[in-house]
């Protein structure tokens, strides 16, 4: 059995890709008062907090367009058709504020004079990020926000044609961009990345700490799949490159989009053939083995900070552990 109900893999809507190229379809949806519109700024969206936790604030098109005209008048706003609910036929659209990312950060660059966040124009809401509320939203909302964040980041980072350098224009209801000069069409990229819970013959798990993380933060080893490489080969290569540990058997456990900015995390359980650890001090600052008893104690006391519940890394650790883990007072957020 694979991991079920991964936080950012949940979705209920029909994406209705066949409707994206219908002439005037996006304009027609935005003219329909019954349509639902999601506002997204970076990876944040307005949520209201009810008795059962945060609820994604969806508004009618007129309210959404008026908000964008007022709060986002100085930046680019992309429109994205998200799909329809087969049960009632209601259609969903996103309006996303997109600005070029800061070099090397993956974070949006805010032009001078533009606020870090838009004004709180939606009564009773606050802006919350996908990492914060991804596990708390219902299945429909989680799917809407994950898809929009991924597409907004792609639009922000790919405004020009890679063939001729001309500024491109969104087409296919926001799911592609086209160059008006050479006619090239450009589609969103998704970067495959493997992430693995490496376990030895004694049942211990191997976790590593990236050099830029604080001392107590550890997670599963991970890395991008290289061209011409299978997923299993990527798991074995990354394990050896990062930790010096040789991996044999590799078992697929599940996948989850991670739109920060464009990854698809492919999760595995991997069996260690060797246990000696050698890190390069650059990509990984340290790595070590934990028994279940050691890990439970270190997490409870705050000596070990695990990845947040929204990540597949946390689920891989808990899958090995045999159940949920309760964070200490200084949990990784």
C-alpha positions as CSV (number, residue, x, y, z in Angstrom):
1,X,0.0,0.0,0.0
2,X,1.2,3.5,-0.7
3,X,0.8,6.6,1.5
4,X,-2.7,7.9,1.3
5,X,-4.1,11.5,1.6
6,X,-0.8,13.3,1.3
7,X,-1.6,16.9,2.2
8,X,-1.0,18.5,-1.2
9,X,-2.0,15.6,-3.3
10,X,-5.7,16.0,-2.5
11,X,-8.1,17.3,-5.1
12,X,-11.8,16.8,-6.0
13,X,-12.4,19.0,-9.1
14,X,-12.5,18.0,-12.7
15,X,-9.8,20.1,-14.3
16,X,-11.8,20.1,-17.5
17,X,-8.8,20.6,-19.7
18,X,-10.9,20.3,-22.8
19,X,-12.6,23.6,-21.9
20,X,-9.4,25.6,-21.7
21,X,-9.2,26.3,-25.5
22,X,-12.9,27.2,-25.9
23,X,-13.1,30.7,-27.4
24,X,-13.8,33.3,-24.7
25,X,-14.3,30.6,-22.0
26,X,-12.3,32.3,-19.3
27,X,-14.1,35.6,-19.9
28,X,-17.4,33.8,-19.8
29,X,-16.6,32.1,-16.4
30,X,-15.6,35.5,-15.0
31,X,-18.9,36.9,-16.1
32,X,-20.9,34.2,-14.3
33,X,-21.9,35.3,-10.8
34,X,-22.1,31.7,-9.7
35,X,-18.5,31.0,-10.4
36,X,-16.0,30.8,-7.6
37,X,-12.7,32.8,-7.7
38,X,-9.6,32.2,-5.6
39,X,-7.2,35.1,-4.9
40,X,-3.6,34.1,-4.6
41,X,-0.5,36.2,-3.7
42,X,2.7,34.2,-4.0
43,X,1.8,31.1,-2.0
44,X,-0.8,32.9,0.1
45,X,-4.6,33.0,-0.1
46,X,-7.3,34.5,2.1
47,X,-8.8,32.2,4.6
48,X,-11.5,32.5,7.3
49,X,-11.2,30.7,10.5
50,X,-14.2,28.7,11.7
51,X,-14.7,26.3,14.5
52,X,-13.1,23.5,12.5
53,X,-10.1,25.4,11.3
54,X,-9.2,27.6,8.3
55,X,-11.6,27.7,5.3
56,X,-10.4,29.0,1.9
57,X,-12.2,32.2,1.0
58,X,-13.7,31.9,-2.4
59,X,-15.5,35.0,-3.8
60,X,-17.7,35.8,-6.8
61,X,-16.0,37.2,-10.0
62,X,-17.1,40.8,-9.5
63,X,-15.7,40.9,-5.9
64,X,-12.4,39.3,-7.1
65,X,-11.9,41.6,-10.1
66,X,-12.7,44.7,-8.0
67,X,-10.1,43.6,-5.4
68,X,-7.4,42.9,-8.0
69,X,-8.0,46.3,-9.7
70,X,-7.6,48.1,-6.4
71,X,-4.9,46.1,-4.6
72,X,-2.8,44.7,-7.5
73,X,-3.0,47.6,-10.0
74,X,0.8,47.9,-10.2
75,X,1.7,44.2,-10.8
76,X,0.9,41.5,-13.2
77,X,-2.2,39.4,-12.5
78,X,-2.7,36.1,-14.2
79,X,-6.0,34.4,-14.7
80,X,-6.2,30.6,-14.4
81,X,-9.2,28.3,-15.1
82,X,-9.1,25.7,-12.4
83,X,-12.0,23.4,-13.5
84,X,-15.5,22.5,-12.5
85,X,-17.4,20.6,-9.8
86,X,-19.1,17.7,-11.5
87,X,-21.8,17.6,-8.8
88,X,-23.2,21.1,-9.3
89,X,-21.4,22.3,-12.5
90,X,-19.9,25.3,-10.6
91,X,-16.7,26.5,-12.2
92,X,-13.5,27.8,-10.5
93,X,-11.0,30.4,-11.5
94,X,-7.9,31.9,-9.8
95,X,-6.6,35.4,-10.0
96,X,-2.9,35.4,-9.0
97,X,-0.5,38.2,-8.3
98,X,2.7,37.4,-10.1
99,X,6.0,39.3,-10.0
100,X,9.5,38.2,-11.1
101,X,11.2,36.0,-8.5
102,X,14.3,37.2,-6.7
103,X,17.4,35.6,-8.2
104,X,18.1,32.3,-6.5
105,X,15.4,32.6,-3.9
106,X,12.3,31.3,-5.5
107,X,10.5,34.2,-3.8
108,X,8.6,36.9,-5.6
109,X,10.2,40.3,-6.0
110,X,8.0,43.2,-4.7
111,X,8.4,46.4,-6.8
112,X,9.1,49.6,-4.9
113,X,6.0,51.0,-3.3
114,X,4.0,47.8,-3.6
115,X,3.1,46.4,-0.2
116,X,4.4,42.9,0.9
117,X,0.8,41.8,1.1
118,X,-2.4,43.3,-0.3
119,X,-4.8,45.1,1.9
120,X,-7.2,42.9,3.8
121,X,-10.1,43.8,1.5
122,X,-12.0,40.6,2.2
123,X,-13.8,41.0,5.6
124,X,-13.3,38.3,8.1
125,X,-10.2,36.8,6.4
126,X,-6.4,36.7,6.8
127,X,-3.7,35.8,4.3
128,X,-2.2,32.3,4.9
129,X,0.4,30.3,3.1
130,X,0.1,26.8,1.6
131,X,2.8,25.5,4.0
132,X,0.7,26.8,7.0
133,X,-2.8,25.6,6.0
134,X,-2.1,22.9,3.4
135,X,-2.9,20.1,5.9
136,X,-5.9,21.9,7.4
137,X,-7.9,22.7,4.3
138,X,-10.5,20.3,2.9
139,X,-9.7,18.3,-0.2
140,X,-11.2,20.7,-2.7
141,X,-9.5,23.7,-1.2
142,X,-6.1,22.0,-0.9
143,X,-6.2,21.0,-4.6
144,X,-7.2,24.5,-5.7
145,X,-4.5,26.3,-3.7
146,X,-1.8,23.8,-4.6
147,X,-2.5,24.1,-8.4
148,X,-2.7,27.9,-8.3
149,X,0.5,28.4,-6.3
150,X,2.3,26.1,-8.8
151,X,1.0,27.9,-11.9
152,X,1.5,31.4,-10.4
153,X,5.1,30.6,-9.7
154,X,5.6,29.3,-13.3
155,X,4.0,32.4,-14.8
156,X,6.1,34.6,-12.6
157,X,9.4,32.9,-13.6
158,X,8.8,32.4,-17.3
159,X,7.5,35.7,-18.8
160,X,9.8,35.5,-21.9
161,X,10.1,33.2,-24.8
162,X,13.1,30.8,-24.4
163,X,13.6,30.8,-28.2
164,X,13.6,34.5,-29.1
165,X,13.3,36.4,-25.9
166,X,10.0,38.1,-26.7
167,X,7.5,38.6,-23.9
168,X,4.9,35.8,-24.0
169,X,1.2,35.9,-23.5
170,X,-1.0,33.5,-21.5
171,X,-3.2,31.2,-23.6
172,X,-5.3,28.1,-22.9
173,X,-7.0,29.7,-20.0
174,X,-3.7,30.3,-18.2
175,X,-2.2,26.8,-18.7
176,X,0.3,27.8,-21.4
177,X,2.1,30.9,-22.7
178,X,2.6,31.7,-26.4
179,X,5.2,33.9,-28.1
180,X,3.6,36.5,-30.4
181,X,6.9,36.8,-32.3
182,X,7.9,33.2,-33.2
183,X,4.7,31.4,-32.3
184,X,6.4,29.1,-29.8
185,X,4.2,27.6,-27.1
186,X,5.5,27.2,-23.6
187,X,4.1,24.8,-21.0
188,X,4.5,24.6,-17.2
189,X,7.5,22.6,-16.0
190,X,7.4,20.0,-13.2
191,X,10.7,18.9,-11.8
192,X,10.8,15.3,-10.6
193,X,12.6,14.9,-7.3
194,X,13.1,11.7,-5.2
195,X,12.8,11.7,-1.5
196,X,13.5,8.6,0.6
197,X,13.3,7.1,4.0
198,X,16.5,5.0,4.1
199,X,16.2,2.1,6.6
200,X,19.0,-0.3,7.7
201,X,18.7,-4.0,8.7
202,X,18.3,-2.9,12.4
203,X,15.2,-0.9,11.5
204,X,16.9,2.5,12.0
205,X,16.2,5.5,9.8
206,X,18.7,7.8,8.2
207,X,18.1,11.5,8.3
208,X,20.2,14.4,7.2
209,X,20.6,18.1,7.8
210,X,21.3,20.6,5.0
211,X,24.1,23.0,5.7
212,X,21.8,26.1,5.7
213,X,19.4,24.6,8.3
214,X,19.6,25.2,12.1
215,X,21.4,22.5,14.1
216,X,18.4,20.4,15.1
217,X,16.5,20.3,11.8
218,X,16.7,16.9,10.0
219,X,14.8,15.4,7.2
220,X,14.8,12.6,4.6
221,X,17.4,12.7,2.0
222,X,16.2,14.0,-1.4
223,X,17.4,15.2,-4.8
224,X,16.4,15.9,-8.4
225,X,16.1,13.2,-11.0
226,X,18.7,13.7,-13.7
227,X,18.0,13.3,-17.5
228,X,18.2,9.7,-18.6
229,X,17.9,8.4,-15.1
230,X,15.3,6.1,-13.6
231,X,13.7,7.0,-10.2
232,X,15.3,4.0,-8.5
233,X,18.7,5.0,-9.9
234,X,18.1,8.5,-8.6
235,X,17.4,7.2,-5.1
236,X,20.6,5.2,-5.0
237,X,22.7,7.9,-6.5
238,X,21.4,10.7,-4.2
239,X,21.8,8.5,-1.1
240,X,25.4,7.7,-2.0
241,X,26.3,11.2,-3.0
242,X,24.8,12.9,0.1
243,X,25.6,10.4,2.8
244,X,28.0,7.7,1.4
245,X,25.4,5.1,2.2
246,X,24.8,2.4,-0.5
247,X,21.2,1.6,-1.1
248,X,19.8,-1.7,-2.5
249,X,16.0,-2.4,-2.6
250,X,13.8,0.6,-3.4
251,X,10.1,0.7,-2.8
252,X,7.7,3.4,-4.1
253,X,5.5,4.9,-1.3
254,X,3.7,7.9,-2.9
255,X,4.0,11.3,-4.6
256,X,3.1,14.9,-3.7
257,X,3.4,18.1,-5.6
258,X,5.6,20.7,-3.9
259,X,5.2,24.0,-5.7
260,X,8.2,25.8,-4.2
261,X,8.6,26.4,-7.0
262,X,7.9,23.4,-9.3
263,X,8.7,20.0,-7.8
264,X,6.9,16.7,-7.8
265,X,8.2,14.8,-4.8
266,X,8.3,11.0,-5.4
267,X,8.6,9.2,-2.1
268,X,10.4,5.9,-1.5
269,X,11.4,3.5,1.2
270,X,15.0,2.4,0.6
271,X,17.0,-0.4,2.2
272,X,20.6,0.4,3.2
273,X,23.3,-2.1,2.2
274,X,26.0,-0.2,4.1
275,X,25.6,2.1,7.1
276,X,28.9,4.1,7.3
277,X,28.1,7.8,6.8
278,X,30.3,10.3,4.9
279,X,28.8,13.7,4.2
280,X,30.5,16.3,2.0
281,X,29.8,19.2,4.4
282,X,28.3,21.3,1.6
283,X,25.0,19.8,0.5
284,X,24.6,17.9,3.8
285,X,26.2,19.2,7.0
286,X,25.5,16.1,8.9
287,X,23.5,12.8,8.9
288,X,22.8,10.1,11.4
289,X,20.8,7.0,12.2
290,X,17.9,6.9,14.6
291,X,16.0,4.0,16.2
292,X,12.3,4.5,16.8
293,X,12.9,5.0,20.5
294,X,15.6,7.5,20.0
295,X,13.6,9.5,17.4
296,X,10.5,9.6,19.6
297,X,12.4,10.9,22.5
298,X,14.3,13.5,20.5
299,X,11.2,14.8,18.8
300,X,9.3,15.0,22.2
301,X,12.1,17.0,23.8
302,X,12.7,19.3,20.9
303,X,16.2,17.9,20.2
304,X,15.1,16.9,16.8
305,X,12.9,19.0,14.5
306,X,11.2,17.0,11.9
307,X,9.7,18.4,8.6
308,X,6.2,19.9,9.0
309,X,3.1,17.7,8.4
310,X,2.4,19.3,5.1
311,X,5.5,17.6,3.6
312,X,5.8,14.1,2.2
313,X,9.1,13.9,4.2
314,X,7.1,13.9,7.4
315,X,4.8,11.2,6.2
316,X,7.7,9.0,5.1
317,X,9.2,9.3,8.6
318,X,5.9,8.5,10.3
319,X,5.3,5.7,7.9
320,X,8.6,4.1,9.0
321,X,7.8,5.0,12.7
322,X,4.4,3.4,12.6
323,X,2.2,6.3,13.4
324,X,1.9,10.1,13.9
325,X,4.7,11.9,15.9
326,X,3.9,14.8,18.2
327,X,6.3,17.7,17.8
328,X,8.1,19.3,20.8
329,X,7.6,22.9,21.6
330,X,10.0,24.1,18.9
331,X,8.5,22.2,16.0
332,X,9.7,22.9,12.5
333,X,7.2,25.4,10.9
